[in-house]
Amino acid sequence: MNIVCIGSGNVATHFAIALKAIGADIVQVWSQDSRNAEILAALTKAAPISSWDDLDRSADCYLIAVKDDAIASVAAQLTNVKGIVVHTSGATSIDVLSAMKNGYGVIYPLQTFTKSKAVDMIRVPLCIEGDQESTLEKINVIAQLLSPKVSVVTSEQRLILHLAAVIACNFSNHLYELSSRLLEQHNLKFDLLKPLILETAEKVQSALPAEAQTGPASRNDQKTIKKHLDLLNGTPDLQKIYEMLSNSIKKTHL
């Protein structure tokens, strides 16, 4: 299968490398930044391009892995390509590709990616959608080669998944950052929290989050909660976050 990769960021990099590993031919990598296109193209033995005039329009699949707000403008350049056009966004409807003439769809990887950290795609859930059954079958063939964890979901379901992922992943990571800053202010190392973070993540692999919840709010320990809030008097934003989340936990568990 011949694939053109549109994008050179975190998602594009992991997809292109994984597709190359399963035997796909990455014929081109397009990026507005020619240097980034060259780097990913070198990793996948593809041709780097940064002009739409150089686009190979005879490939089997065009994988769009760019920022969500750029998908529509990229799609406008692909209306007369031969192959199917697929985007990788969790929050963007399949309808953004409706002008494609030869089939279109979505492969959304439910995972966080950074270029510098390897991710085993076999472990990544892939959520797929197609404009018609024949397109979905083609997308499913690609997805199944990458991961056994393939689910067919609608654009509406995918948006809910993306929202849940932001809450579970992005918000949690931001709380790690706030915890790190708090510790640093008191000459303590974030490393001390890492075993606790790992144990919490491992618990929800075998139990529901509601069953794994611990802490002062879950047992309505008002004395400890007040001590914590008093310690946060100098950081009112963090104090509000602590109080809001504590109240949410109490409403859920008490």
C-alpha positions as CSV (number, residue, x, y, z in Angstrom):
1,M,0.0,0.0,0.0
2,N,1.3,3.5,-0.9
3,I,0.6,6.1,1.7
4,V,1.2,9.9,1.7
5,C,1.7,11.2,5.2
6,I,0.3,14.8,5.7
7,G,2.0,16.2,8.7
8,S,5.3,15.7,10.6
9,G,4.4,16.2,14.3
10,N,4.0,13.7,17.1
11,V,1.0,11.7,15.7
12,A,2.3,11.8,12.1
13,T,5.7,10.5,13.2
14,H,4.4,7.6,15.1
15,F,1.9,6.6,12.5
16,A,4.4,6.9,9.6
17,I,7.0,4.8,11.4
18,A,4.5,2.2,12.4
19,L,3.0,2.0,8.9
20,K,6.5,1.6,7.4
21,A,7.2,-1.2,9.9
22,I,4.2,-3.2,8.7
23,G,5.3,-3.0,5.1
24,A,3.5,0.1,3.8
25,D,5.3,2.3,1.4
26,I,5.4,5.9,2.7
27,V,5.9,7.6,-0.7
28,Q,5.8,11.2,0.6
29,V,5.8,13.3,3.8
30,W,4.2,16.7,3.5
31,S,4.8,19.5,6.0
32,Q,4.7,23.3,5.9
33,D,8.1,23.1,7.6
34,S,10.4,21.6,5.0
35,R,13.0,20.6,7.6
36,N,10.4,18.6,9.6
37,A,9.3,16.9,6.4
38,E,12.9,16.0,5.6
39,I,13.4,14.5,9.1
40,L,10.3,12.2,9.0
41,A,10.9,11.4,5.4
42,A,14.4,10.2,6.2
43,L,13.0,7.9,8.9
44,T,10.5,6.3,6.5
45,K,12.5,6.4,3.2
46,A,9.9,8.8,1.8
47,A,10.2,11.9,-0.4
48,P,9.8,15.2,1.6
49,I,7.6,17.9,0.2
50,S,6.3,21.2,1.4
51,S,4.4,22.3,-1.7
52,W,1.1,20.9,-2.8
53,D,2.3,21.2,-6.4
54,D,4.6,18.3,-5.6
55,L,1.9,16.0,-4.2
56,D,1.7,12.5,-5.6
57,R,-2.0,12.2,-6.3
58,S,-2.0,8.5,-7.2
59,A,-1.3,7.0,-3.7
60,D,-3.7,4.5,-2.1
61,C,-4.2,6.5,1.1
62,Y,-3.6,10.0,2.4
63,L,-3.1,10.2,6.1
64,I,-3.8,13.6,7.6
65,A,-2.1,14.1,10.9
66,V,-2.1,17.8,11.5
67,K,-3.6,20.2,14.1
68,D,-7.4,20.0,14.1
69,D,-7.9,23.6,12.9
70,A,-5.7,22.8,9.8
71,I,-7.6,19.7,8.7
72,A,-10.2,21.5,6.5
73,S,-7.5,23.5,4.6
74,V,-5.4,20.4,4.1
75,A,-8.5,18.5,2.9
76,A,-9.2,21.2,0.3
77,Q,-5.9,20.3,-1.4
78,L,-6.9,16.6,-1.7
79,T,-10.2,16.6,-3.4
80,N,-8.8,15.1,-6.7
81,V,-6.5,12.4,-5.3
82,K,-6.9,8.7,-6.3
83,G,-6.9,7.1,-2.8
84,I,-8.9,7.3,0.3
85,V,-8.3,10.3,2.7
86,V,-8.1,9.6,6.4
87,H,-7.6,12.0,9.3
88,T,-6.5,11.1,12.8
89,S,-8.3,13.6,15.0
90,G,-10.4,12.7,18.0
91,A,-12.4,16.0,18.1
92,T,-13.0,16.5,14.3
93,S,-16.1,15.1,12.5
94,I,-15.6,12.8,9.5
95,D,-17.7,15.4,7.6
96,V,-14.7,17.7,7.3
97,L,-13.6,15.3,4.5
98,S,-17.0,15.0,2.7
99,A,-15.6,16.6,-0.5
100,M,-13.3,13.6,-1.1
101,K,-14.4,11.7,-4.2
102,N,-12.8,8.3,-3.5
103,G,-13.7,7.6,0.1
104,Y,-12.7,9.1,3.4
105,G,-12.6,8.2,7.1
106,V,-10.9,8.4,10.4
107,I,-8.2,6.4,12.3
108,Y,-8.1,8.0,15.8
109,P,-5.4,6.6,18.1
110,L,-6.5,6.8,21.7
111,Q,-3.0,7.6,23.1
112,T,-0.7,10.4,23.9
113,F,2.4,10.7,21.6
114,T,5.7,12.5,21.8
115,K,8.3,12.1,19.1
116,S,11.1,11.3,21.6
117,K,9.2,8.4,23.3
118,A,8.5,5.1,21.5
119,V,5.0,3.8,21.7
120,D,4.1,0.2,20.9
121,M,1.1,0.7,18.5
122,I,0.0,-2.9,19.2
123,R,-1.2,-1.6,22.6
124,V,-3.0,1.5,21.2
125,P,-6.8,1.5,20.8
126,L,-7.7,2.6,17.2
127,C,-11.1,4.1,16.6
128,I,-12.1,4.0,13.0
129,E,-14.9,5.4,10.9
130,G,-15.7,5.4,7.1
131,D,-18.0,7.3,4.8
132,Q,-19.2,3.9,3.4
133,E,-18.8,0.2,4.1
134,S,-16.1,-0.3,1.3
135,T,-14.0,2.6,2.8
136,L,-14.4,1.3,6.3
137,E,-13.1,-2.1,5.2
138,K,-10.0,-0.5,3.7
139,I,-9.4,1.5,6.9
140,N,-10.0,-1.6,9.0
141,V,-7.3,-3.5,7.1
142,I,-4.8,-0.8,7.8
143,A,-5.8,-0.4,11.5
144,Q,-5.8,-4.2,12.2
145,L,-2.2,-4.4,10.9
146,L,-1.2,-1.7,13.4
147,S,-3.2,-2.9,16.4
148,P,-5.6,-5.6,17.4
149,K,-7.5,-3.1,19.5
150,V,-9.8,-1.6,16.7
151,S,-13.2,-0.3,17.3
152,V,-15.7,1.3,14.9
153,V,-17.1,4.5,16.5
154,T,-19.2,7.4,15.2
155,S,-17.9,11.0,15.1
156,E,-20.1,11.7,18.1
157,Q,-18.8,8.8,20.1
158,R,-15.2,9.7,19.2
159,L,-15.7,13.3,20.5
160,I,-16.9,11.8,23.8
161,L,-13.8,9.6,23.9
162,H,-11.6,12.6,23.2
163,L,-13.3,14.6,26.0
164,A,-12.8,11.7,28.4
165,A,-9.2,11.3,27.3
166,V,-8.5,15.1,27.9
167,I,-9.9,14.8,31.4
168,A,-8.1,11.6,32.3
169,C,-4.8,12.4,30.6
170,N,-4.2,16.1,30.0
171,F,-5.9,17.3,33.2
172,S,-4.0,14.6,35.3
173,N,-0.7,15.6,33.8
174,H,-1.4,19.3,34.6
175,L,-2.1,18.3,38.2
176,Y,1.3,16.5,38.2
177,E,2.8,19.8,37.1
178,L,1.0,21.7,39.9
179,S,2.2,19.1,42.4
180,S,5.7,19.4,41.1
181,R,5.7,23.2,41.5
182,L,4.3,22.9,45.1
183,L,7.0,20.4,46.0
184,E,9.7,22.5,44.4
185,Q,8.6,25.6,46.5
186,H,9.3,23.5,49.6
187,N,12.6,22.0,48.5
188,L,11.1,18.5,47.8
189,K,11.6,16.4,44.7
190,F,8.8,15.3,42.4
191,D,10.5,11.9,42.2
192,L,9.0,11.1,45.6
193,L,5.5,11.0,44.1
194,K,6.3,8.8,41.1
195,P,5.7,5.4,42.9
196,L,2.3,6.8,44.1
197,I,1.4,7.9,40.6
198,L,2.4,4.6,39.1
199,E,0.4,2.6,41.7
200,T,-2.7,4.7,41.1
201,A,-2.4,4.1,37.3
202,E,-1.9,0.4,37.8
203,K,-5.0,0.1,40.1
204,V,-7.4,1.2,37.4
205,Q,-6.1,-1.5,35.1
206,S,-7.9,-4.0,37.2
207,A,-10.5,-2.0,39.0
208,L,-13.0,0.8,38.2
209,P,-11.8,4.3,39.2
210,A,-14.6,4.6,41.7
211,E,-13.3,1.5,43.5
212,A,-9.8,2.8,43.6
213,Q,-10.6,6.2,45.0
214,T,-8.8,7.1,48.3
215,G,-7.8,10.3,50.1
216,P,-9.3,12.7,52.6
217,A,-12.3,13.8,50.5
218,S,-13.4,10.2,49.9
219,R,-13.6,9.6,53.7
220,N,-14.9,13.2,54.4
221,D,-11.8,14.0,56.5
222,Q,-12.7,17.7,57.0
223,K,-9.8,18.4,59.4
224,T,-7.2,17.3,56.8
225,I,-8.9,19.1,54.0
226,K,-8.9,22.3,56.0
227,K,-5.1,21.9,56.7
228,H,-4.5,21.5,53.0
229,L,-6.6,24.5,52.1
230,D,-4.8,26.6,54.7
231,L,-1.5,25.6,53.2
232,L,-2.7,26.8,49.8
233,N,-3.7,30.3,51.0
234,G,-0.7,31.8,49.0
235,T,-1.8,30.1,45.8
236,P,-5.6,30.8,45.4
237,D,-5.9,29.2,42.0
238,L,-4.5,25.9,43.3
239,Q,-6.7,26.3,46.4
240,K,-9.8,26.6,44.2
241,I,-8.8,23.5,42.2
242,Y,-8.3,21.5,45.4
243,E,-11.6,22.6,46.8
244,M,-13.5,22.0,43.6
245,L,-12.1,18.5,43.1
246,S,-12.6,17.6,46.8
247,N,-16.2,18.6,46.6
248,S,-16.6,16.5,43.4
249,I,-15.1,13.5,45.2
250,K,-17.4,14.0,48.2
251,K,-20.5,14.2,46.0
252,T,-19.5,11.0,44.3
253,H,-18.5,8.9,47.3
254,L,-20.4,10.2,50.3
